Amino acid sequence: IAIPCMHPACSETILDNDVRALTDDEDYKKYKRFQELAELNAQPTCRWCPKPDCNTAVIADPLHPEFPCIVCTKEDCQTKFCYECSREWHPNLTCKENEKLNKTSKERKSDKWRKNHKVRKCAQCGMDIQKDSGCN
């Protein structure tokens, strides 16, 4: 994370040593953690382990023979999951097939409500949207 100088005429960034000198230990640790997360999220092949309470970043290798199956690198986790949908690994099923098979009753009711209320996924961000007017 590059922190720009706050002076409008300056294009320099604040150095890590300066951040360290200007913050207490707790804030500096938070800064370093955010910096690490930003770097990981910038990796196009980075995926996060879907196992609750794991939160381990895994950098996938598209050339690996088992790809798109990836394995969490945390020693006490080792969860296998899908690179495409980030759900537990589903051999011999597409992501859509797996999603349909594993939907709960609550999720099915939610899908029905969405359909009845013309709610759909935004093509850009994937968030639920409800179109109430417009030309298309």
JOCOR-V133157 format. One record per pair of residues at least 24 apart in sequence whose ideal C-beta (glycine too) atoms are under 8 Angstrom apart, sorted by sequence separation. I is the first residue (numbers start at 1). J is the second residue. D is the distance in whole Angstrom. If there is no record, write none. Layout:
BEGIN
i	j	d
I	J	D
I	J	D
END
This chain:
BEGIN
i	j	d
49	74	7
54	79	7
51	77	6
49	77	6
51	79	4
50	79	7
1	31	7
49	79	6
50	81	5
49	81	7
1	34	6
1	35	5
47	81	7
47	83	6
50	86	5
1	38	5
50	87	6
45	83	8
48	86	7
50	88	7
47	86	6
END
